[in-house]
Amino acid sequence: MKSLRHFLAGAIVLALCQGCSVNQDDVQNAAELSGGVKAKTFARFVPERADDFAWENDVIAFRAFGPALRNGTENSGIDCWLKRVNYPIIDKWYKLALEDNVSYHEDNGEGLDNYHVGDSAGCGGTAIWKNNTRNPLETFTDWKILSQSDAKTEFVLTYENTIDGKAYKETKHVSIELGQRVYSVVSTFYINNQPAKNIQVAVGVATHDGLAAPTWDKNEGWLAAWEVKDGYGLGTGVVVDVSRLIDVQIIDEPDKKDKSHALLIVSTDKKGQVRYSAGYGWEKAGVITSAKQWQQYLSRQARK
């Protein structure tokens, strides 16, 4: 069985889990958190919370849903953890929730998770686009951390599902860097274990039953949504390789829970790959405070 160096605030616990690769310097860096705050990137599998996989940097945090929830509502959607401190919060929030019954759905000074995913795309979830419909590949089935340092963390999540009798698979290579308000993805899709060339993939954000207002720039290849949650603005969005962009789809079905989305439809390349980035800006964190600022940020990302 592969081993995971499992980080907890102020302690390091070795847990037997699925594959992971980190070095001793990273373990030491994590241990230093007990003596003070330190901005860094971080990711880990969270078996104690229904097989979540969570990742963060100094300004954003996310989680994906794993095998334990495969028979539930959740699928391949990405959840936003809205943070407003520059130090890691993932381990702390899980620990407080599981051991002290302190909910991370309430802001206790560092931020909160008040972002609803359900069976939507959340913030940057992918789905096979077929017959003008999202066909998500369910929760992830496997994970592996490739590298982890203060400046950058990389990992892979694997998704699998059967659609119309064909076995679809996605390996989602995710990277997150210090200071960035988006995480970056290279997703490789397969059909019956062969690279899925030139298939259509939907990547985008939930608009929460029409409460989030979408905007986009098809020429630059970005899409944004802005909504107000608990009195503060929240911008979510995605940026894609504009050369692979086919269409923009705004699905407005407020009477159907979690079905409203703003989507960019892209085509896989000859390797079956799509490249994109996704993230958020939260007004309460004090930097991105308007829809216009968020759109400008995504536009800059698209022009890099």
C-alpha contacts under 8 A as a table, 3 or more apart, distances in Angstrom:
res1	aa1	res2	aa2	distance
1	M	16	L	7.01
1	M	17	C	7.19
1	M	18	Q	7.06
2	K	16	L	6.70
2	K	17	C	6.18
2	K	18	Q	5.38
2	K	19	G	4.94
2	K	20	C	7.06
3	S	14	L	7.63
3	S	15	A	6.58
3	S	16	L	4.91
3	S	17	C	5.52
3	S	18	Q	6.47
3	S	19	G	6.20
3	S	20	C	6.36
4	L	14	L	6.52
4	L	15	A	5.82
4	L	16	L	6.12
4	L	17	C	5.77
4	L	18	Q	6.93
4	L	19	G	6.64
4	L	20	C	5.17
4	L	21	S	7.29
5	R	12	I	7.38
5	R	13	V	6.84
5	R	14	L	5.26
5	R	15	A	6.67
5	R	20	C	7.54
5	R	22	V	7.18
5	R	27	V	7.47
6	H	12	I	6.12
6	H	13	V	5.28
6	H	14	L	5.49
6	H	15	A	6.07
6	H	44	R	7.13
7	F	11	A	6.79
7	F	12	I	4.97
7	F	13	V	6.30
7	F	27	V	7.78
7	F	30	A	6.81
7	F	44	R	7.76
7	F	91	D	7.09
8	L	11	A	5.13
8	L	12	I	5.58
8	L	13	V	6.94
8	L	91	D	5.27
8	L	92	K	7.19
8	L	95	K	7.94
9	A	12	I	7.78
9	A	30	A	7.80
9	A	31	A	7.77
9	A	33	L	6.72
9	A	34	S	6.50
9	A	91	D	5.89
9	A	92	K	5.89
10	G	30	A	7.95
10	G	31	A	6.10
10	G	32	E	7.70
10	G	33	L	6.11
10	G	34	S	4.09
10	G	35	G	7.84
11	A	31	A	6.23
11	A	34	S	7.40
12	I	27	V	7.55
12	I	30	A	7.78
12	I	31	A	6.81
18	Q	142	D	7.64
18	Q	143	W	6.97
18	Q	144	K	7.12
19	G	143	W	6.85
19	G	144	K	5.03
19	G	145	I	7.00
20	C	144	K	5.20
20	C	145	I	4.71
20	C	146	L	6.79
21	S	144	K	7.70
21	S	145	I	5.74
21	S	146	L	5.73
21	S	147	S	6.27
22	V	26	D	6.58
22	V	27	V	7.73
22	V	145	I	7.55
22	V	146	L	7.51
22	V	147	S	5.86
22	V	148	Q	5.95
23	N	26	D	5.49
23	N	27	V	6.70
23	N	148	Q	7.93
24	Q	27	V	5.03
24	Q	28	Q	6.26
25	D	28	Q	5.06
25	D	29	N	6.11
26	D	29	N	4.98
26	D	30	A	6.21
26	D	148	Q	6.79
26	D	149	S	5.94
26	D	150	D	7.73
27	V	30	A	5.18
27	V	31	A	6.29
28	Q	31	A	5.01
28	Q	32	E	6.37
29	N	32	E	5.21
29	N	33	L	7.15
29	N	150	D	7.91
30	A	33	L	5.60
31	A	34	S	6.02
32	E	35	G	5.55
32	E	36	G	6.87
33	L	36	G	5.14
33	L	37	V	5.56
33	L	38	K	6.36
34	S	37	V	7.78
37	V	87	Y	5.74
38	K	86	N	7.61
38	K	87	Y	5.40
38	K	88	P	7.60
39	A	57	N	7.28
39	A	58	D	5.40
39	A	86	N	5.52
39	A	87	Y	4.68
39	A	88	P	6.85
39	A	150	D	7.30
39	A	178	L	7.84
40	K	57	N	5.65
40	K	58	D	6.05
40	K	87	Y	6.84
40	K	88	P	6.94
40	K	149	S	7.38
40	K	150	D	4.22
40	K	151	A	6.14
40	K	152	K	7.90
40	K	178	L	6.34
41	T	55	W	7.57
41	T	56	E	5.63
41	T	57	N	4.14
41	T	58	D	6.82
41	T	88	P	7.66
41	T	148	Q	7.40
41	T	149	S	6.59
41	T	150	D	5.21
41	T	151	A	6.07
41	T	152	K	5.75
41	T	153	T	5.96
41	T	176	I	6.95
41	T	177	E	6.53
41	T	178	L	6.04
42	F	55	W	5.55
42	F	56	E	5.42
42	F	57	N	6.39
42	F	88	P	7.34
42	F	148	Q	6.80
42	F	149	S	7.59
42	F	150	D	7.58
42	F	153	T	6.29
43	A	53	F	7.39
43	A	54	A	5.53
43	A	55	W	4.03
43	A	56	E	6.46
43	A	145	I	7.78
43	A	148	Q	7.75
43	A	153	T	7.03
44	R	53	F	5.84
44	R	54	A	5.71
44	R	55	W	6.63
44	R	145	I	7.65
45	F	51	D	6.68
45	F	52	D	6.08
45	F	53	F	4.42
45	F	54	A	6.55
45	F	143	W	7.83
46	V	49	R	5.66
46	V	50	A	7.25
46	V	51	D	5.28
46	V	52	D	4.95
46	V	53	F	5.67
46	V	54	A	7.23
47	P	50	A	5.71
47	P	51	D	4.20
47	P	52	D	6.50
48	E	51	D	6.74
49	R	52	D	6.03
49	R	94	Y	7.65
50	A	65	F	7.92
50	A	66	G	7.07
50	A	67	P	7.81
50	A	68	A	5.28
50	A	69	L	6.61
51	D	65	F	6.67
51	D	66	G	4.83
51	D	67	P	6.24
51	D	68	A	5.72
51	D	69	L	7.62
52	D	63	R	6.42
52	D	64	A	5.78
52	D	65	F	4.87
52	D	66	G	5.36
53	F	63	R	5.37
53	F	64	A	5.20
53	F	65	F	6.49
53	F	66	G	7.00
54	A	61	A	7.40
54	A	62	F	5.59
54	A	63	R	4.04
54	A	64	A	6.40
54	A	90	I	7.09
55	W	61	A	5.70
55	W	62	F	5.45
55	W	63	R	6.28
55	W	90	I	7.52
55	W	176	I	7.96
56	E	59	V	7.58
56	E	60	I	5.60
56	E	61	A	4.02
56	E	62	F	6.28
56	E	88	P	7.13
56	E	90	I	7.52
56	E	176	I	7.23
57	N	60	I	5.70
57	N	61	A	6.54
57	N	86	N	7.72
57	N	87	Y	7.88
57	N	88	P	7.10
57	N	176	I	6.85
57	N	177	E	6.57
57	N	178	L	5.38
57	N	179	G	6.98
57	N	180	Q	7.74
58	D	85	V	7.13
58	D	86	N	4.23
58	D	87	Y	5.75
58	D	88	P	6.87
58	D	178	L	6.11
58	D	179	G	6.18
59	V	83	K	6.57
59	V	84	R	6.89
59	V	85	V	7.10
59	V	86	N	5.93
59	V	178	L	8.00
59	V	179	G	6.47
59	V	180	Q	7.25
59	V	181	R	6.46
60	I	80	C	7.90
60	I	81	W	7.13
60	I	82	L	6.60
60	I	83	K	6.11
60	I	180	Q	8.00
60	I	181	R	6.14
60	I	182	V	7.72
60	I	279	G	7.59
60	I	280	Y	7.24
61	A	80	C	6.14
61	A	81	W	5.01
61	A	82	L	6.58
61	A	83	K	6.80
61	A	90	I	7.78
62	F	78	I	6.75
62	F	79	D	5.42
62	F	80	C	4.64
62	F	81	W	5.30
63	R	78	I	5.99
63	R	79	D	5.18
63	R	80	C	6.75
63	R	81	W	7.49
64	A	76	S	7.02
64	A	77	G	6.76
64	A	78	I	5.17
64	A	79	D	6.34
64	A	139	T	7.76
64	A	140	F	7.70
65	F	69	L	6.72
65	F	74	E	6.79
65	F	75	N	6.72
65	F	76	S	6.87
65	F	77	G	7.59
65	F	78	I	7.68
65	F	139	T	5.50
65	F	140	F	6.54
66	G	69	L	5.91
66	G	70	R	6.79
66	G	139	T	5.09
66	G	140	F	4.94
66	G	141	T	6.38
66	G	142	D	7.95
67	P	70	R	5.16
67	P	139	T	6.17
67	P	140	F	6.24
67	P	141	T	5.57
68	A	71	N	7.68
69	L	72	G	5.10
69	L	73	T	7.59
69	L	74	E	6.54
69	L	75	N	7.94
69	L	139	T	7.03
70	R	73	T	7.87
70	R	74	E	7.06
70	R	75	N	6.92
70	R	138	E	6.67
70	R	139	T	5.54
72	G	75	N	7.97
73	T	118	G	5.88
73	T	119	D	5.53
74	E	77	G	7.09
74	E	117	V	7.46
74	E	118	G	5.21
74	E	119	D	4.80
74	E	120	S	7.85
74	E	138	E	7.44
74	E	139	T	6.83
75	N	118	G	7.74
75	N	119	D	5.62
75	N	120	S	7.67
75	N	136	P	6.87
75	N	137	L	7.06
75	N	138	E	4.07
75	N	139	T	4.33
75	N	140	F	7.85
76	S	119	D	7.74
76	S	120	S	7.98
76	S	121	A	6.67
76	S	125	G	5.79
76	S	126	T	6.83
76	S	127	A	7.77
76	S	136	P	6.20
76	S	137	L	6.31
76	S	138	E	5.16
76	S	139	T	4.94
76	S	140	F	6.82
76	S	159	Y	7.72
77	G	117	V	6.33
77	G	118	G	7.64
77	G	119	D	6.65
77	G	120	S	5.66
77	G	121	A	4.05
77	G	122	G	4.71
77	G	123	C	6.92
77	G	124	G	7.17
77	G	125	G	4.54
77	G	126	T	7.36
78	I	117	V	7.03
78	I	121	A	6.40
78	I	122	G	4.78
78	I	123	C	5.17
78	I	124	G	6.15
78	I	125	G	5.46
79	D	115	Y	6.70
79	D	116	H	7.22
79	D	117	V	5.98
79	D	122	G	5.73
79	D	123	C	6.38
80	C	113	D	6.65
80	C	115	Y	5.96
80	C	122	G	7.73
80	C	123	C	6.85
80	C	280	Y	7.80
81	W	111	G	7.60
81	W	112	L	5.99
81	W	113	D	4.69
81	W	114	N	7.62
81	W	115	Y	7.25
82	L	111	G	5.39
82	L	112	L	5.31
82	L	113	D	5.87
82	L	114	N	7.73
82	L	282	W	6.95
83	K	89	I	7.77
83	K	110	E	5.83
83	K	111	G	4.31
83	K	112	L	6.43
83	K	285	A	7.02
84	R	110	E	5.40
84	R	111	G	5.44
84	R	284	K	7.07
84	R	285	A	4.51
84	R	286	G	7.93
85	V	88	P	7.98
85	V	110	E	5.67
85	V	111	G	7.64
85	V	285	A	7.71
88	P	91	D	7.53
88	P	92	K	7.90
89	I	92	K	5.20
89	I	93	W	5.93
89	I	110	E	7.83
90	I	93	W	5.44
90	I	94	Y	6.29
91	D	94	Y	5.31
91	D	95	K	5.95
92	K	95	K	5.14
92	K	96	L	6.05
93	W	96	L	5.20
93	W	97	A	6.07
93	W	102	V	7.99
93	W	103	S	7.81
93	W	104	Y	5.95
94	Y	97	A	5.13
94	Y	98	L	6.01
94	Y	104	Y	7.75
95	K	98	L	5.29
95	K	99	E	5.67
95	K	100	D	7.39
96	L	99	E	5.45
96	L	100	D	4.92
96	L	101	N	6.19
96	L	102	V	5.21
96	L	103	S	7.35
97	A	100	D	5.76
97	A	101	N	4.62
97	A	102	V	4.62
97	A	103	S	5.20
97	A	104	Y	6.63
98	L	101	N	5.87
98	L	102	V	7.75
103	S	106	E	5.84
104	Y	107	D	6.82
104	Y	108	N	7.82
104	Y	111	G	7.93
104	Y	112	L	5.21
104	Y	113	D	5.85
105	H	112	L	5.25
105	H	113	D	4.73
105	H	114	N	5.53
106	E	111	G	7.67
106	E	112	L	5.48
106	E	113	D	7.17
106	E	114	N	7.50
107	D	110	E	6.45
107	D	111	G	4.89
107	D	112	L	4.84
108	N	111	G	6.70
108	N	112	L	7.59
114	N	229	K	7.59
116	H	122	G	7.35
116	H	208	H	7.63
117	V	120	S	5.48
117	V	121	A	6.96
117	V	122	G	4.90
117	V	206	A	7.57
117	V	258	D	7.47
118	G	122	G	7.92
118	G	258	D	6.53
119	D	258	D	6.25
120	S	125	G	7.95
120	S	206	A	6.02
120	S	258	D	5.20
120	S	259	K	6.41
120	S	261	H	7.82
121	A	124	G	6.30
121	A	125	G	4.34
121	A	126	T	6.55
121	A	127	A	7.90
121	A	203	V	7.67
121	A	204	G	6.61
121	A	205	V	5.66
121	A	206	A	5.70
121	A	261	H	7.68
122	G	125	G	5.99
122	G	204	G	7.82
122	G	205	V	5.31
122	G	206	A	5.04
123	C	204	G	6.67
123	C	205	V	4.74
123	C	206	A	6.71
123	C	236	T	6.36
123	C	237	G	6.86
123	C	238	V	7.85
123	C	278	A	6.58
123	C	279	G	6.55
123	C	280	Y	7.83
124	G	203	V	5.92
124	G	204	G	5.11
124	G	205	V	5.69
124	G	237	G	7.29
124	G	238	V	6.29
124	G	277	S	7.53
124	G	278	A	5.22
124	G	279	G	7.29
125	G	203	V	5.93
125	G	204	G	6.43
125	G	205	V	7.18
126	T	136	P	6.62
126	T	201	V	6.80
126	T	202	A	5.62
126	T	203	V	4.62
126	T	204	G	7.14
127	A	134	R	5.47
127	A	135	N	5.08
127	A	136	P	4.09
127	A	137	L	6.42
127	A	201	V	5.78
127	A	202	A	5.24
127	A	203	V	6.71
128	I	134	R	5.91
128	I	135	N	4.88
128	I	136	P	6.08
128	I	137	L	7.63
128	I	199	I	7.93
128	I	200	Q	6.34
128	I	201	V	4.69
128	I	202	A	6.12
129	W	132	N	6.24
129	W	133	T	5.63
129	W	134	R	5.09
129	W	135	N	6.18
129	W	200	Q	5.29
129	W	201	V	4.94
129	W	202	A	5.44
129	W	265	I	7.40
130	K	133	T	5.41
130	K	134	R	6.73
130	K	135	N	6.98
130	K	200	Q	7.23
134	R	202	A	6.78
135	N	163	I	7.72
136	P	161	N	7.95
137	L	159	Y	5.78
137	L	160	E	5.35
137	L	161	N	4.83
137	L	162	T	7.80
137	L	168	Y	7.38
137	L	169	K	7.38
137	L	170	E	7.75
138	E	159	Y	6.71
138	E	160	E	6.83
138	E	161	N	6.42
139	T	159	Y	6.43
139	T	160	E	7.99
140	F	143	W	7.58
140	F	157	L	6.15
140	F	158	T	5.33
140	F	159	Y	4.46
140	F	160	E	7.16
141	T	157	L	7.56
141	T	158	T	5.66
141	T	159	Y	5.62
141	T	160	E	6.90
142	D	157	L	5.92
142	D	158	T	5.12
142	D	159	Y	7.38
143	W	155	F	7.31
143	W	156	V	5.53
143	W	157	L	4.53
143	W	158	T	6.17
144	K	155	F	5.57
144	K	156	V	5.26
144	K	157	L	6.76
145	I	148	Q	7.46
145	I	154	E	6.22
145	I	155	F	4.15
145	I	156	V	6.43
146	L	153	T	7.70
146	L	154	E	5.38
146	L	155	F	4.98
146	L	156	V	7.32
147	S	152	K	7.85
147	S	153	T	5.58
147	S	154	E	5.27
147	S	155	F	6.96
148	Q	152	K	6.18
148	Q	153	T	4.30
148	Q	154	E	6.46
149	S	152	K	5.36
149	S	153	T	5.98
150	D	153	T	7.77
150	D	178	L	7.41
151	A	177	E	5.69
151	A	178	L	5.18
152	K	175	S	7.00
152	K	176	I	5.69
152	K	177	E	4.41
152	K	178	L	6.33
153	T	175	S	5.63
153	T	176	I	5.50
153	T	177	E	6.68
154	E	173	H	7.19
154	E	174	V	5.62
154	E	175	S	4.33
154	E	176	I	6.65
155	F	173	H	5.86
155	F	174	V	5.43
155	F	175	S	6.59
156	V	171	T	6.48
156	V	172	K	5.35
156	V	173	H	4.43
156	V	174	V	6.02
157	L	171	T	5.86
157	L	172	K	5.11
157	L	173	H	6.69
157	L	174	V	7.84
158	T	169	K	7.24
158	T	170	E	5.70
158	T	171	T	4.53
158	T	172	K	6.15
159	Y	169	K	5.57
159	Y	170	E	5.00
159	Y	171	T	6.42
159	Y	172	K	7.84
160	E	167	A	7.29
160	E	168	Y	5.68
160	E	169	K	4.38
160	E	170	E	6.41
161	N	167	A	6.09
161	N	168	Y	5.42
161	N	169	K	6.61
162	T	165	G	5.93
162	T	166	K	5.37
162	T	167	A	4.60
162	T	168	Y	5.80
163	I	166	K	5.33
163	I	167	A	6.63
163	I	168	Y	6.92
166	K	191	I	6.53
166	K	192	N	6.29
167	A	190	Y	7.92
167	A	191	I	5.54
167	A	192	N	4.94
167	A	193	N	7.56
168	Y	189	F	7.16
168	Y	190	Y	5.61
168	Y	191	I	4.69
168	Y	192	N	6.44
168	Y	193	N	7.80
169	K	189	F	5.60
169	K	190	Y	5.01
169	K	191	I	6.55
169	K	193	N	7.57
170	E	187	S	6.37
170	E	188	T	5.51
170	E	189	F	4.50
170	E	190	Y	6.40
171	T	187	S	5.58
171	T	188	T	5.27
171	T	189	F	6.66
172	K	185	V	6.49
172	K	186	V	6.04
172	K	187	S	4.35
172	K	188	T	6.57
173	H	185	V	5.51
173	H	186	V	5.14
173	H	187	S	5.97
174	V	183	Y	6.87
174	V	184	S	5.65
174	V	185	V	4.60
174	V	186	V	6.70
175	S	183	Y	5.86
175	S	184	S	5.23
175	S	185	V	6.51
176	I	180	Q	7.44
176	I	182	V	7.35
176	I	183	Y	4.75
176	I	184	S	6.37
177	E	180	Q	5.86
177	E	183	Y	7.34
180	Q	183	Y	7.30
181	R	279	G	5.66
181	R	280	Y	6.16
181	R	281	G	6.84
182	V	277	S	5.92
182	V	278	A	4.92
182	V	279	G	4.03
182	V	280	Y	6.76
183	Y	277	S	5.46
183	Y	278	A	5.60
183	Y	279	G	6.20
184	S	275	R	7.74
184	S	276	Y	6.02
184	S	277	S	4.23
184	S	278	A	6.71
185	V	275	R	5.69
185	V	276	Y	5.35
185	V	277	S	5.77
186	V	273	Q	6.66
186	V	274	V	5.88
186	V	275	R	4.61
186	V	276	Y	6.73
187	S	273	Q	5.40
187	S	274	V	5.39
187	S	275	R	6.42
188	T	195	P	7.50
188	T	271	K	7.26
188	T	272	G	5.31
188	T	273	Q	4.28
188	T	274	V	6.66
189	F	195	P	6.05
189	F	196	A	5.39
189	F	268	T	7.83
189	F	272	G	5.12
189	F	273	Q	6.20
190	Y	193	N	5.37
190	Y	194	Q	5.08
190	Y	195	P	4.43
190	Y	196	A	4.63
190	Y	272	G	6.73
191	I	194	Q	5.32
191	I	195	P	6.44
191	I	196	A	5.51
195	P	270	K	7.70
195	P	271	K	5.82
195	P	272	G	4.91
196	A	199	I	6.26
196	A	268	T	7.18
196	A	270	K	7.80
196	A	271	K	7.23
196	A	272	G	4.53
197	K	268	T	5.66
197	K	269	D	5.69
197	K	270	K	4.95
197	K	271	K	6.25
197	K	272	G	4.58
197	K	273	Q	7.86
198	N	267	S	5.29
198	N	268	T	4.71
198	N	269	D	5.74
198	N	270	K	6.81
198	N	272	G	6.93
199	I	267	S	5.49
199	I	268	T	5.56
199	I	272	G	7.75
200	Q	265	I	6.45
200	Q	266	V	5.61
200	Q	267	S	4.63
200	Q	268	T	6.55
201	V	265	I	5.67
201	V	266	V	5.35
201	V	267	S	6.17
201	V	268	T	7.27
202	A	263	L	5.99
202	A	264	L	5.77
202	A	265	I	4.63
202	A	266	V	6.44
203	V	238	V	7.50
203	V	263	L	5.58
203	V	264	L	5.46
203	V	265	I	6.53
203	V	266	V	7.68
204	G	223	L	7.53
204	G	237	G	6.92
204	G	238	V	6.00
204	G	261	H	7.08
204	G	262	A	5.68
204	G	263	L	4.23
204	G	264	L	5.87
205	V	225	A	7.40
205	V	236	T	6.83
205	V	237	G	6.36
205	V	238	V	7.46
205	V	261	H	5.80
205	V	262	A	5.54
205	V	263	L	6.53
206	A	209	D	7.99
206	A	212	A	7.98
206	A	258	D	7.21
206	A	259	K	7.79
206	A	260	S	6.15
206	A	261	H	4.50
206	A	262	A	6.42
207	T	210	G	5.26
207	T	211	L	5.98
207	T	212	A	4.61
207	T	213	A	7.04
207	T	214	P	7.55
207	T	225	A	6.89
207	T	260	S	5.53
207	T	261	H	5.05
207	T	262	A	6.56
208	H	211	L	5.44
208	H	212	A	6.27
208	H	254	P	7.92
208	H	258	D	6.20
208	H	260	S	6.29
208	H	261	H	7.60
209	D	212	A	7.87
209	D	252	D	7.21
209	D	253	E	6.48
209	D	254	P	4.17
209	D	255	D	7.19
209	D	256	K	7.27
209	D	257	K	6.39
209	D	258	D	6.13
209	D	259	K	6.89
209	D	260	S	5.19
210	G	213	A	7.14
210	G	252	D	6.17
210	G	253	E	7.27
210	G	254	P	5.56
210	G	260	S	6.18
211	L	227	E	6.24
212	A	225	A	5.60
212	A	226	W	5.12
212	A	227	E	4.34
212	A	228	V	7.70
213	A	225	A	5.21
213	A	226	W	5.28
213	A	227	E	6.42
214	P	223	L	7.17
214	P	224	A	5.53
214	P	225	A	4.16
214	P	226	W	6.57
214	P	250	I	7.96
214	P	262	A	6.40
215	T	223	L	5.89
215	T	224	A	5.24
215	T	225	A	6.23
215	T	295	Q	7.99
216	W	221	G	7.71
216	W	222	W	5.68
216	W	223	L	4.14
216	W	224	A	5.97
217	D	220	E	5.50
217	D	221	G	5.88
217	D	222	W	5.56
217	D	223	L	6.49
218	K	221	G	4.88
218	K	222	W	6.60
218	K	242	V	7.64
218	K	245	L	7.89
218	K	247	D	7.86
218	K	248	V	7.39
219	N	242	V	7.08
220	E	242	V	6.27
220	E	299	S	6.99
220	E	302	A	5.98
220	E	303	R	7.16
221	G	239	V	5.76
221	G	240	V	5.38
221	G	241	D	6.50
221	G	242	V	4.73
221	G	245	L	6.92
221	G	302	A	6.55
222	W	237	G	7.33
222	W	238	V	5.72
222	W	239	V	4.27
222	W	240	V	6.29
222	W	264	L	7.95
222	W	298	L	6.51
222	W	299	S	6.83
222	W	302	A	6.64
223	L	237	G	5.43
223	L	238	V	5.48
223	L	239	V	6.53
223	L	262	A	7.49
223	L	263	L	7.59
223	L	264	L	7.26
223	L	298	L	7.84
224	A	235	G	6.75
224	A	236	T	5.73
224	A	237	G	4.18
224	A	238	V	6.69
224	A	294	W	7.62
224	A	295	Q	6.40
224	A	298	L	7.71
225	A	235	G	5.54
225	A	236	T	5.32
225	A	237	G	6.09
225	A	262	A	7.55
226	W	233	G	6.82
226	W	234	L	5.62
226	W	235	G	4.43
226	W	236	T	6.59
226	W	291	A	5.87
227	E	233	G	5.64
227	E	234	L	5.40
227	E	235	G	6.61
228	V	231	G	5.90
228	V	232	Y	5.23
228	V	233	G	4.29
228	V	234	L	5.92
229	K	232	Y	5.40
229	K	233	G	6.26
229	K	234	L	6.84
232	Y	282	W	7.36
232	Y	283	E	5.62
232	Y	284	K	6.01
233	G	282	W	6.13
233	G	283	E	5.09
233	G	284	K	7.55
233	G	289	T	6.83
233	G	290	S	6.90
233	G	291	A	7.86
234	L	280	Y	7.05
234	L	281	G	5.92
234	L	282	W	4.67
234	L	283	E	6.18
235	G	280	Y	5.33
235	G	281	G	5.08
235	G	282	W	6.40
235	G	291	A	6.54
235	G	294	W	6.20
236	T	278	A	7.55
236	T	279	G	5.77
236	T	280	Y	4.30
236	T	281	G	6.62
237	G	278	A	5.63
237	G	279	G	5.81
237	G	280	Y	6.42
237	G	298	L	7.43
238	V	276	Y	6.89
238	V	277	S	5.56
238	V	278	A	4.27
238	V	279	G	6.75
238	V	298	L	7.63
239	V	276	Y	5.47
239	V	277	S	5.21
239	V	278	A	6.40
239	V	298	L	6.85
239	V	301	Q	7.30
239	V	302	A	6.06
240	V	244	R	7.75
240	V	245	L	7.16
240	V	264	L	7.82
240	V	266	V	7.91
240	V	275	R	6.15
240	V	276	Y	4.32
240	V	277	S	6.61
240	V	302	A	7.48
241	D	244	R	5.66
241	D	245	L	6.68
241	D	274	V	7.74
241	D	275	R	6.12
241	D	276	Y	6.43
242	V	245	L	4.99
244	R	266	V	5.28
244	R	267	S	5.32
244	R	268	T	7.17
244	R	269	D	7.74
244	R	274	V	7.82
245	L	264	L	7.00
245	L	265	I	6.07
245	L	266	V	4.45
245	L	267	S	6.62
246	I	264	L	7.64
246	I	265	I	5.48
246	I	266	V	5.30
246	I	267	S	6.83
247	D	264	L	6.08
247	D	265	I	5.11
247	D	266	V	7.19
248	V	262	A	7.61
248	V	263	L	5.80
248	V	264	L	4.77
248	V	265	I	6.05
249	Q	261	H	7.90
249	Q	262	A	6.06
249	Q	263	L	5.05
249	Q	264	L	6.34
249	Q	265	I	7.19
250	I	260	S	7.66
250	I	261	H	5.92
250	I	262	A	4.63
250	I	263	L	6.22
251	I	259	K	7.32
251	I	260	S	5.00
251	I	261	H	5.02
251	I	262	A	6.32
251	I	263	L	7.95
252	D	259	K	7.59
252	D	260	S	4.80
252	D	261	H	6.75
253	E	256	K	5.58
253	E	259	K	6.09
253	E	260	S	5.19
254	P	257	K	6.84
254	P	259	K	7.48
254	P	260	S	6.38
256	K	259	K	5.73
256	K	260	S	7.66
257	K	260	S	7.73
266	V	274	V	7.38
267	S	274	V	7.11
268	T	271	K	7.39
268	T	272	G	4.89
268	T	273	Q	4.91
268	T	274	V	5.23
269	D	272	G	5.13
269	D	273	Q	5.39
269	D	274	V	6.84
270	K	273	Q	7.36
281	G	287	V	7.74
281	G	288	I	5.33
281	G	289	T	7.77
281	G	294	W	6.51
282	W	285	A	5.57
282	W	286	G	7.33
282	W	287	V	7.64
282	W	288	I	6.00
282	W	289	T	6.86
283	E	286	G	5.41
283	E	287	V	6.72
283	E	288	I	5.48
283	E	289	T	4.27
283	E	290	S	7.06
284	K	289	T	7.60
285	A	288	I	7.50
286	G	289	T	6.33
288	I	293	Q	5.95
288	I	294	W	6.14
289	T	293	Q	6.83
289	T	294	W	7.86
290	S	293	Q	5.31
290	S	294	W	6.46
291	A	294	W	5.13
291	A	295	Q	6.19
292	K	295	Q	5.11
292	K	296	Q	6.15
293	Q	296	Q	5.07
293	Q	297	Y	6.18
294	W	297	Y	5.05
294	W	298	L	6.37
295	Q	298	L	5.22
295	Q	299	S	6.14
296	Q	299	S	4.98
296	Q	300	R	6.25
297	Y	300	R	5.21
297	Y	301	Q	6.36
298	L	301	Q	4.94
298	L	302	A	6.16
299	S	302	A	5.05
299	S	303	R	6.38
300	R	303	R	5.19
300	R	304	K	6.48
301	Q	304	K	5.42
